[in-house]
Amino acid sequence: MKLIVQIPCLNEEETLAATLADIPRQVDGIDQVEVLIIDDGSTDNTSQVARQHGADHIVRFAQNRGLGHAFKAGFDTALKLGADIIINTDGDNQYFGGDVATLVQPILEQRADLVIGDRRTGGIGHFSFFKRILQTYGSRVISRLGGLDIPDVASGFRAYTRETALRISMFTDFDHTAEHVVQAGQDRWAVVVVPIRTNPKARESRLFSNIGEFVLKSGSISLRTYARYKGLKIFASCGAAAFTVGFALGLRFLYYFLFTNEGLLHVQSVILSAVLLLAGFQMFLTGIIADLIATNRALMEDSLTRIKKLELGGEDSGA
């Protein structure tokens, strides 16, 4: 059983040594623990620090490509290296490495496809009151999109089985955490949440400049991921609302036209009614097309998973 801990990095020379020292090299139930560094175009000595402090594998981009690309490259490399379990953590030493064993335990017990570490953000001292509120309610909203109950959606300390890593989708160059929660829920993966510890804050986040940017980007990514699965539901709901309003306006005009002498005064209602009825019908047709695209996407993802298994030497060898 091989565990690979992947660490996407961007200019982490000051914190990477502590992060690597924090990762245990022996875990009960695991035969081999390796560390993979994905250097996302760092302009400092991140790769050199990684080599000096025991990283087993390093993938380096010539220029910065974004967290999503780094995460995907890490997964592809870890799978090629024969990982049975992949853990993702950050290079800023935010997460306590000693909790690696806590993350892998549900997978070893065959209870989970994905394990998410819960930082219990309400108790993190350097989180502002506003950030705690956003973390709490943002996690609730995204959890509902996935049909799950994940108290800390933004946590990047996660463990994936080999099968999950083969099937997971990555379409964003921003943060992957919200996208994977929605996909996990919609694809009915077994998701387990475990409490984890955090280390003292080493630096400010480089992923986003302010909370508003993070909320906007994470929200749009979550909605886009949800729409991949529920396109018909979304467009049909919007279409039904537009159609209902248009139908009501049409009835209103007929009432005035047939039972009063004010029919000609409400021609605008006819025009608006026609526009809304057509828009509602068009939205419903768009939903049908979206549903057909989603079906085709599911078939393509299944084919891609099978191709990956063939490229990697046969059937899944996961937990």
VEXSE-806569 format. One record per residue (C-alpha): x, y, z; residue in three letters. Coordinates in steps of 0.1 Angstrom, whole numbers, padded with zeros to 4 digits, always signed. Layout:
BEGIN
XYZala
...
This chain:
BEGIN
+0000+0000+0000met
+0016+0032-0012lys
+0007+0067+0001leu
+0018+0098-0018ile
+0015+0132-0002val
+0013+0159-0029gln
+0021+0195-0022ile
+0014+0222-0048pro
+0038+0250-0042cys
+0043+0286-0053leu
+0073+0304-0038asn
+0073+0284-0006glu
+0110+0283+0002glu
+0104+0298+0037glu
+0077+0274+0048thr
+0083+0242+0028leu
+0111+0228+0050ala
+0087+0229+0080ala
+0059+0214+0060thr
+0081+0185+0048leu
+0095+0179+0084ala
+0059+0177+0096asp
+0049+0148+0073ile
+0053+0113+0089pro
+0072+0087+0068arg
+0056+0058+0087gln
+0019+0053+0090val
+0001+0023+0103asp
-0014+0002+0075gly
+0008+0019+0049ile
+0039+0002+0034asp
+0054+0032+0018gln
+0050+0070+0022val
+0064+0093-0005glu
+0062+0131-0010val
+0056+0148-0043leu
+0062+0185-0048ile
+0045+0204-0077ile
+0065+0236-0082asp
+0040+0259-0099asp
+0066+0282-0116gly
+0082+0295-0084ser
+0107+0323-0087thr
+0125+0314-0055asp
+0143+0283-0043asn
+0113+0261-0037thr
+0125+0232-0057ser
+0160+0233-0041gln
+0145+0234-0006val
+0123+0204-0016ala
+0153+0184-0027arg
+0174+0193+0004gln
+0146+0183+0028his
+0137+0149+0014gly
+0110+0153-0012ala
+0109+0121-0033asp
+0095+0136-0065his
+0094+0171-0079ile
+0073+0183-0109val
+0082+0218-0119arg
+0064+0242-0143phe
+0084+0268-0162ala
+0059+0294-0153gln
+0029+0298-0130asn
-0002+0279-0143arg
-0025+0281-0113gly
-0035+0258-0085leu
-0059+0237-0106gly
-0032+0228-0131his
-0007+0220-0103ala
-0033+0198-0086phe
-0041+0179-0117lys
-0004+0174-0126ala
+0002+0161-0090gly
-0027+0136-0094phe
-0014+0124-0128asp
+0021+0119-0114thr
+0010+0102-0082ala
-0011+0077-0102leu
+0018+0070-0125lys
+0040+0064-0095leu
+0016+0038-0082gly
-0002+0056-0054ala
-0030+0037-0037asp
-0039+0068-0016ile
-0032+0104-0024ile
-0032+0131+0002ile
-0032+0168-0007asn
-0018+0194+0016thr
-0005+0230+0014asp
+0031+0242+0013gly
+0026+0269+0039asp
+0025+0244+0067asn
-0011+0253+0076gln
-0021+0217+0083tyr
-0006+0195+0110phe
+0012+0167+0092gly
+0007+0143+0121gly
-0030+0140+0111asp
-0020+0122+0079val
-0028+0090+0098ala
-0062+0103+0107thr
-0070+0111+0071leu
-0060+0077+0057val
-0078+0056+0084gln
-0113+0057+0069pro
-0098+0047+0035ile
-0079+0018+0051leu
-0112+0007+0067glu
-0128+0009+0033gln
-0154+0034+0046arg
-0145+0063+0023ala
-0136+0073-0012asp
-0127+0109-0001leu
-0117+0121+0033val
-0119+0158+0041ile
-0101+0173+0071gly
-0122+0196+0092asp
-0102+0225+0107arg
-0131+0235+0130arg
-0127+0270+0118thr
-0147+0285+0146gly
-0118+0278+0169gly
-0090+0292+0147ile
-0077+0323+0164gly
-0063+0342+0134his
-0096+0338+0115phe
-0116+0370+0117ser
-0153+0369+0128phe
-0163+0378+0092phe
-0142+0350+0077lys
-0156+0325+0102arg
-0192+0335+0092ile
-0183+0332+0055leu
-0167+0298+0060gln
-0197+0285+0079thr
-0224+0296+0056tyr
-0204+0291+0024gly
-0198+0255+0034ser
-0235+0250+0040arg
-0244+0264+0006val
-0218+0243-0013ile
-0227+0212+0008ser
-0263+0216-0003arg
-0253+0217-0039leu
-0236+0184-0034gly
-0262+0169-0011gly
-0236+0164+0016leu
-0228+0179+0051asp
-0192+0192+0049ile
-0185+0217+0077pro
-0152+0229+0061asp
-0155+0229+0024val
-0124+0251+0019ala
-0101+0226+0036ser
-0073+0215+0013gly
-0061+0187+0036phe
-0078+0157+0019arg
-0072+0120+0012ala
-0083+0103-0021tyr
-0084+0067-0030thr
-0068+0057-0063arg
-0102+0050-0078glu
-0114+0085-0068thr
-0083+0101-0082ala
-0089+0083-0115leu
-0125+0096-0117arg
-0121+0131-0104ile
-0127+0161-0127ser
-0106+0193-0126met
-0118+0221-0148phe
-0107+0252-0129thr
-0073+0268-0125asp
-0085+0282-0091phe
-0092+0264-0059asp
-0105+0228-0064his
-0120+0222-0030thr
-0156+0234-0037ala
-0157+0217-0071glu
-0147+0183-0057his
-0173+0185-0029val
-0201+0191-0054val
-0188+0163-0077gln
-0184+0139-0047ala
-0221+0144-0037gly
-0235+0142-0072gln
-0215+0111-0081asp
-0224+0095-0048arg
-0189+0090-0034trp
-0185+0079+0002ala
-0172+0111+0019val
-0160+0111+0055val
-0151+0142+0075val
-0124+0139+0102val
-0112+0166+0127pro
-0077+0178+0120ile
-0053+0203+0137arg
-0036+0233+0122thr
-0003+0250+0128asn
+0002+0287+0136pro
-0003+0310+0107lys
+0029+0314+0087ala
+0018+0339+0060arg
-0012+0354+0042glu
-0030+0334+0016ser
-0017+0338-0020arg
-0047+0321-0035leu
-0069+0352-0033phe
-0064+0388-0025ser
-0095+0392-0003asn
-0125+0372+0010ile
-0149+0387-0016gly
-0127+0373-0045glu
-0126+0339-0029phe
-0164+0338-0023val
-0172+0350-0059leu
-0148+0325-0075lys
-0157+0295-0053ser
-0194+0302-0057gly
-0192+0304-0095ser
-0171+0272-0097ile
-0196+0254-0074ser
-0226+0266-0095leu
-0209+0256-0127arg
-0201+0221-0114thr
-0237+0218-0101tyr
-0250+0228-0135ala
-0230+0200-0151arg
-0252+0175-0133tyr
-0285+0194-0129lys
-0287+0215-0161gly
-0323+0203-0169leu
-0335+0211-0134lys
-0319+0246-0135ile
-0332+0256-0169phe
-0366+0240-0165ala
-0371+0258-0132ser
-0362+0292-0148cys
-0383+0284-0178gly
-0413+0274-0157ala
-0411+0307-0138ala
-0409+0327-0170ala
-0437+0307-0186phe
-0459+0311-0156thr
-0455+0349-0155val
-0461+0351-0192gly
-0492+0329-0190phe
-0506+0351-0162ala
-0501+0383-0182leu
-0518+0367-0211gly
-0548+0358-0190leu
-0548+0393-0176arg
-0550+0408-0211phe
-0578+0384-0221leu
-0598+0395-0191tyr
-0596+0431-0199tyr
-0602+0424-0236phe
-0632+0402-0232leu
-0649+0417-0201phe
-0640+0454-0202thr
-0635+0481-0227asn
-0598+0486-0217glu
-0583+0458-0238gly
-0564+0481-0261leu
-0548+0498-0231leu
-0530+0466-0222his
-0513+0457-0254val
-0480+0459-0236gln
-0491+0429-0216ser
-0496+0409-0247val
-0461+0417-0260ile
-0445+0410-0226leu
-0465+0378-0223ser
-0454+0366-0257ala
-0417+0373-0249val
-0419+0355-0215leu
-0437+0325-0230leu
-0411+0321-0258leu
-0383+0326-0233ala
-0397+0300-0210gly
-0401+0275-0238phe
-0366+0283-0250gln
-0352+0277-0215met
-0369+0244-0213phe
-0354+0233-0246leu
-0320+0245-0234thr
-0324+0224-0203gly
-0330+0193-0225ile
-0298+0200-0245ile
-0279+0205-0212ala
-0291+0172-0200asp
-0280+0155-0232leu
-0246+0171-0229ile
-0244+0159-0193ala
-0252+0124-0203thr
-0225+0125-0230asn
-0200+0140-0205arg
-0207+0111-0181ala
-0200+0086-0209leu
-0168+0104-0218met
-0156+0105-0182glu
-0162+0068-0179asp
-0142+0062-0210ser
-0114+0085-0198leu
-0112+0066-0165thr
-0109+0033-0184arg
-0082+0047-0206ile
-0063+0059-0175lys
-0065+0024-0160lys
-0051+0009-0192leu
-0023+0035-0194glu
-0014+0028-0157leu
-0011-0009-0162gly
-0045-0025-0157gly
-0072-0025-0130glu
-0074-0003-0099asp
-0051-0014-0071ser
-0066+0009-0045gly
-0077+0003-0010ala
